Structures are given as structure tokens and as C-alpha cells.
Amino acid sequence: MGGATVADLGAVSDEVPETMIALIEQWDDWSGSLERLAEQAPRRSLSDVRVEAPIPCPVRDIFCVGKNYADHVNEVKALGYGSIPSHPIVFSKATTTVNRPDGLVELSADPTETTDYEGELAVVIGKGGRYIDERDARDHVFGYTLINDVSARYLQGRHVQWFLGKSIDGYAPMGPVIVTEASAGNIRDWRLQTRVNGELRQDAVLDQMIFSVPEIIATISRYVTLQPGDIIATGTPSGVGAGHEPPIYLKQGDEVVVSCEAVGELRSCFV
């Protein structure tokens, strides 16, 4: 991000929403004026600011979709996670899992030493609703970001339901930015990759998802009213550490980078 800069909108307007969730809720009022404000605002080098997760304090747990890439399903069959699902598998991660880009993930929180990475696309809901039709689903999307659904595999299996193994504090690095739905284009062409210490481990096009973003939104909203700022992690491709023989779990000093050209790089250091 060499010469990248950020605009200090607060310097030119004291009415700009102070949080991302507030901005999402007021998006219809602000979207038309943000470009003008950005042109007027003073600029700071991106290297001089601390980038936080786009939504550092979600109002609700993160919705997550499991087993959404066929190759990933096949690689974890030996772990007892079953076959390709006929309907989306939805679970959650606690709000306290959210971690910032370039943040530290503390492996000491997992005494089982089975911490694994899962690079994923995350959807941020804009306009909430229930019974959202699949054909209208993207009208309810504010934008897209990246998330690393860090998981303690032994805990995930021991407790049967995945919440505890997925919800250790700091186990959801998120960012670095949100790309708005209006500027996203055809997301199914986006390529999602994960590297560990520079080694490419995961590499997939989003078109390989078993359940598309509209299908996922329609499924969740059939039972749960979605709200502005809700986050949905859409599943991980093959190449996770648990899928290797023997498994390759994360250790102190490892750096994991989840990337997508349209969104950027989400970098985390495990300590």
C-alpha cells in the first residue's frame, strides 16, 4: 500500500457517523456526499494510522457458513465432518473474536495447540430484513471484506458444536477494508488466497462456493431477521492445516495473509 492515504472526514464535518455500523445505517443519507467530503478532507499516509477491523465491535455474533467448498469438504472428511451438505451449515463466532488487520493472535489461548487458519470472504449486511428473496439478496448487502475464521480444531471436535472452538478471543482477524456492493461488480470472479509464511495454502475462485452469497442471505433471513452491520463469513476453500497429513497447525511466529485483489490483504501474526 506504498503511497496510500486516508481522508480525515471528521476534519471537514462534525456530523459524519463515528462508527461503521452508524454509517451503514445512515448510508442512504451519506453515500452521495462522501466523495465530495473526501476531496475536501486532509490526507494522512496510511502508514501513519492504525487500521482497525472495519466493524471492531459487532452488535451480534458473526454468522458463519461451514463446508461451502467441495474440495474443503473432501479434505476434512477424515475429521468426521461428513459429506457435502444439501443446505447451508450456519454457526456463529462470538463478537470478541474480532481482531484488527496486522493484529496479534495469541496461540496461548488454545492449550490444545491445534489452531488452524481459514481464509474467507465476509459479507456485511446493509439493509436488514427477513424473508429476503434470493433474487433481491444483493440489495441487502452493504459490502465485502475478508475474515480469517481461526479455529481450534481439537476444541471444535471435542465439543461437537463448533462455537467454542471458533470463538476464542481474537480468533477472527477482519479487514483491511469494506468494498461496497455498489463498486464490487461480479464477486464470483474474485480469487481468494491464503498464505502461511509466504507459502500459498488456499487458492479458490468464489464461483466454487456450493452456496452463493444470495443463497446464504436468503437461508439465514428465512429464520433470523438480518440487521445493518451483520457479518456473514461465507466459508473457506481447501488447503487448511487440518487437511494435511499430518496436520500442519499454526505455531508462534507464523504469519498468515488472506488476500483478494478486490479487497486487499488481511495479515495476522500468531504469537
C-alpha positions in Angstrom: 0.0 0.0 0.0 3.0 2.2 -0.5 1.6 5.7 -1.3 -1.9 5.0 0.0 -3.6 7.7 2.0 -6.7 8.1 4.1 -9.1 11.1 4.2 -10.0 12.5 7.6 -13.7 13.2 7.1 -14.1 14.3 10.7 -12.0 17.3 9.9 -14.5 18.7 7.4 -17.7 17.6 9.0 -18.7 17.0 12.6 -21.8 15.1 11.6 -20.1 12.2 9.9 -21.1 8.9 11.7 -18.4 7.9 14.2 -18.8 4.1 13.6 -19.1 1.9 10.6 -22.4 0.5 11.8 -23.8 4.0 12.2 -22.5 4.8 8.6 -24.2 1.6 7.3 -27.5 2.6 9.0 -27.3 6.1 7.5 -25.8 5.1 4.2 -28.6 6.4 2.0 -28.2 9.8 3.6 -24.4 9.9 3.3 -23.4 7.9 0.2 -24.0 10.9 -2.1 -21.7 13.3 -0.2 -18.8 11.1 0.9 -16.8 11.6 -2.3 -17.1 15.4 -2.1 -16.1 15.3 1.6 -13.2 13.1 0.8 -11.9 15.6 -1.8 -12.1 18.4 0.8 -10.6 16.4 3.7 -6.9 16.5 4.7 -5.0 13.3 3.9 -2.7 11.2 6.0 -0.4 8.4 4.9 -1.9 5.0 5.6 1.3 4.0 7.2 0.8 6.7 9.9 -2.6 5.4 11.1 -3.6 2.2 12.9 -6.1 0.3 10.8 -8.8 -1.3 12.9 -11.2 -4.1 11.8 -14.0 -2.5 9.7 -16.5 -3.4 12.4 -14.4 -3.9 15.6 -17.5 -4.3 17.9 -20.3 -6.1 16.1 -23.7 -5.9 17.6 -24.2 -9.6 17.2 -22.2 -12.7 16.8 -20.7 -13.3 13.3 -22.8 -15.7 11.2 -20.6 -18.3 9.6 -21.1 -20.9 6.9 -19.4 -24.2 7.1 -18.4 -26.6 4.4 -19.1 -24.3 1.5 -16.4 -25.5 -0.9 -16.5 -29.1 -2.1 -12.7 -29.6 -2.1 -12.6 -28.4 1.6 -15.4 -30.9 2.5 -13.4 -33.7 0.9 -10.2 -32.8 2.7 -11.8 -32.8 6.2 -13.9 -35.9 5.8 -11.3 -37.8 7.9 -12.1 -35.4 10.8 -15.6 -36.6 10.9 -17.2 -33.5 9.3 -19.3 -35.5 6.9 -20.2 -35.1 3.3 -21.2 -32.2 1.0 -24.3 -30.5 2.6 -27.6 -30.1 0.9 -28.4 -26.9 2.8 -26.0 -24.2 4.2 -24.5 -25.1 7.6 -24.7 -22.0 9.8 -23.0 -21.4 13.1 -21.5 -18.4 14.8 -18.4 -16.8 16.3 -18.5 -14.6 19.3 -18.2 -10.8 18.9 -15.0 -10.9 21.0 -13.2 -12.9 18.3 -12.8 -9.8 16.1 -9.2 -8.8 15.6 -7.7 -6.0 13.5 -5.5 -6.2 10.4 -1.8 -6.7 11.3 -3.0 -7.7 14.8 -1.6 -10.4 17.0 -3.4 -13.7 17.5 -2.5 -15.3 20.9 -2.0 -19.0 20.5 -1.7 -19.4 24.2 -5.5 -19.1 24.4 -5.6 -22.6 22.7 -4.0 -25.1 25.1 -4.6 -27.9 22.6 -2.1 -26.5 20.1 -4.4 -27.2 17.2 -5.1 -23.7 16.0 -5.8 -23.5 12.2 -6.5 -20.8 9.6 -9.5 -20.4 7.3 -9.4 -17.6 4.8 -12.9 -16.4 3.9 -14.9 -13.7 2.2 -17.2 -11.9 4.6 -20.5 -10.2 3.7 -21.6 -7.1 5.6 -25.3 -6.5 5.6 -26.7 -3.1 4.7 -30.4 -3.0 4.6 -31.7 -5.6 7.1 -34.8 -7.7 6.7 -36.4 -11.1 7.0 -37.7 -13.5 4.3 -35.2 -11.9 1.8 -35.7 -13.4 -1.7 -32.6 -14.8 -3.2 -33.1 -12.5 -6.3 -33.1 -9.4 -4.0 -30.4 -10.5 -1.7 -27.6 -8.3 -3.0 -29.8 -5.3 -2.5 -29.3 -6.0 1.2 -25.5 -6.2 1.0 -23.5 -3.1 2.2 -20.2 -4.6 1.1 -17.5 -7.2 1.4 -14.4 -7.8 3.5 -12.0 -10.6 4.4 -12.0 -12.7 7.6 -9.8 -15.4 8.9 -12.0 -17.9 10.7 -9.3 -19.1 13.1 -10.2 -22.4 14.7 -9.0 -24.6 17.5 -9.6 -28.0 15.8 -9.4 -30.2 18.9 -11.9 -28.0 20.8 -14.1 -27.9 17.6 -14.3 -31.7 17.7 -14.4 -32.2 21.4 -17.4 -30.0 22.0 -19.3 -31.3 18.9 -20.9 -27.9 18.2 -18.3 -25.6 16.8 -18.9 -22.4 18.8 -16.2 -22.8 21.5 -13.5 -24.0 19.0 -14.3 -21.0 16.8 -14.8 -18.3 19.4 -11.6 -17.8 21.3 -10.9 -14.1 21.8 -9.1 -12.6 18.9 -9.7 -15.6 16.6 -11.4 -13.5 13.8 -9.0 -11.1 12.1 -11.0 -8.9 9.8 -10.3 -6.4 7.1 -8.5 -4.5 5.8 -11.4 -2.6 4.2 -15.0 -3.0 3.1 -15.6 -2.9 -0.6 -19.1 -1.6 -1.1 -21.7 -3.6 -3.1 -22.1 -0.7 -5.5 -18.4 -1.0 -6.6 -17.9 -4.7 -6.2 -19.1 -6.0 -9.6 -19.2 -9.7 -10.2 -17.8 -11.1 -6.9 -18.0 -14.7 -8.2 -14.9 -13.9 -10.3 -12.9 -12.9 -7.3 -10.0 -15.1 -6.2 -9.4 -15.9 -2.5 -6.0 -16.9 -1.4 -4.3 -17.7 2.0 -0.5 -17.8 2.5 1.3 -19.0 5.6 4.8 -17.6 5.9 4.6 -16.8 2.2 3.6 -20.3 1.2 0.3 -20.5 -0.8 -2.1 -22.8 1.1 -5.5 -21.8 -0.2 -6.5 -20.7 -3.6 -10.0 -20.6 -5.0 -12.4 -18.5 -7.1 -15.6 -17.6 -5.3 -17.6 -19.2 -8.0 -16.6 -22.5 -6.4 -18.9 -21.9 -3.5 -21.5 -24.6 -3.0 -24.0 -21.9 -1.8 -23.7 -18.4 -3.2 -24.0 -15.2 -1.3 -27.7 -14.7 -2.3 -28.5 -18.3 -1.3 -26.8 -17.8 2.1 -28.6 -14.5 2.8 -32.0 -16.0 1.8 -31.4 -19.0 4.0 -30.4 -17.1 7.2 -33.1 -14.5 6.8 -35.8 -17.1 6.5 -35.4 -17.7 10.2 -33.4 -14.7 11.6 -34.1 -11.0 10.9 -30.8 -9.6 9.5 -29.7 -6.2 10.7 -27.5 -3.5 9.4 -23.9 -4.3 10.2 -24.4 -8.1 10.5 -21.4 -10.0 9.3 -21.6 -13.3 7.4 -18.4 -15.4 6.8 -19.1 -17.4 3.7 -16.8 -20.5 4.2 -13.3 -21.5 3.4 -11.7 -23.3 0.5 -9.5 -26.4 0.7 -5.9 -26.1 2.0 -6.5 -25.7 5.7 -3.8 -27.0 8.1 -6.1 -29.8 9.3 -6.4 -31.1 5.8 -2.7 -32.0 5.6 -1.4 -35.4 6.5 -0.1 -35.0 9.2 -2.0 -31.8 10.1 0.0 -28.5 10.0 -1.2 -26.3 12.8 -0.1 -22.7 13.5 2.8 -22.0 15.7 4.4 -19.0 17.3 5.9 -16.6 14.8 3.7 -17.7 11.9 2.3 -15.1 9.6 -1.0 -15.7 7.8 -2.1 -13.5 4.9 -5.6 -13.8 3.5 -5.9 -11.9 0.2 -8.3 -11.0 -2.5 -7.3 -8.5 -5.2 -10.5 -6.5 -4.9 -10.3 -6.2 -1.1 -6.6 -6.3 -0.3 -4.5 -8.3 2.2 -5.5 -9.3 5.7 -2.3 -10.0 7.6 -2.0 -11.6 11.1 0.9 -12.7 13.2 0.4 -15.6 15.6 2.2 -15.3 18.9 
